[in-house]
């Protein structure tokens, strides 16, 4: 079968877990004997496509400049994304030329939300994979305490448009029951086959027991891996660790993002908090093996964070915020705390530091 995958970001412009899921999907489909190609975006200007063993079509998009735009222009950009005729005809040309049997869409922000209507018009089978709430709110993001934002008049007007544009996929896949429920209760995907399917992140089996890289008697090592952004809870987490003021604990931060400079100022000369920056996947695995717990302190409604799957693959226990779809993928050996609750997180951390199992 010839399959087209469409996602707004991909290497070398990958940003988060959705791109990792797309890469995994491409590998699995190709391993099963399917012919796969990808349609994605790139920044405007000169660009040299990376060498790959499958076809990738890169379409220039202004999504890479979105964060730099004033709120008014950003609003106009999102309206344009809903009915982007230029991207519609660019995609139409590619799909008519390649003639896929199936199109699997992921995040379409920056590639135009007319894409599902185009696929329907071309009479190609269509499956859509949910990653966040970008069909419910243009930001794709809902912070703790901002639950009313997707119920506002503006959000409901936006949902009226996206509900119509995305009404045609034969199948819709969500990794979490929470995300699917958020869409279904707002009338999305009335005629589609719905499937709850947790993401699969293949990680080469490591036949090394947890903490083999630890020295005996070393402090408890807690790990954060993710984008250095407010919604990921990293600034909040640092302040929690500063309250601990305990030499028997260490926080390692892996990642990059807009709050990196602020984080460097916050930790200053604190020897209990270490910023490692961006690491590749093999380096992340090594840090995970040398850690005692992964902390996922999200202050936003997460769907199904891929970093949790990565931790579980190397038997690293997880301490995570109880928000969005996170509780659905945790194991019995993991720990939940109410999102944003400093007191409860500190209680859990102190129990781990003192080896209390409760």
Secondary structure, 3 states (H helix, E strand, C coil): CEEEEECCCCCCCCCCHHHHHHHHHHHHHHHCCCEEEEEEEECCCCCCCCCCCCEEEEEECHHHHHHHCCHHHHHHHHHHHHCCHHHHHHHHHHHHHHCCCEEEECCCCCCCCCHHHHHHHCCCEEEEEECCCCCCCCCCCCECCCHHHHHCHHHHHHHHHHHHHCCCCCEEEECCHHHHHHHHCCCCCCCCEEEECCCCCCCCCCCCCCCCCCCCCCCEEEEEECCCCHHHCHHHHHHHHHHHCCCCEEEEEECCCCCHHHHHHHHCCCCCEEEEECCCHHHHHHHHHCCCEEEECCCECCCCCHHHHHHHHCCCEEEEEECCCHHHHCCCCCEEEECCCHHHHHHHHHHHHCCCCC
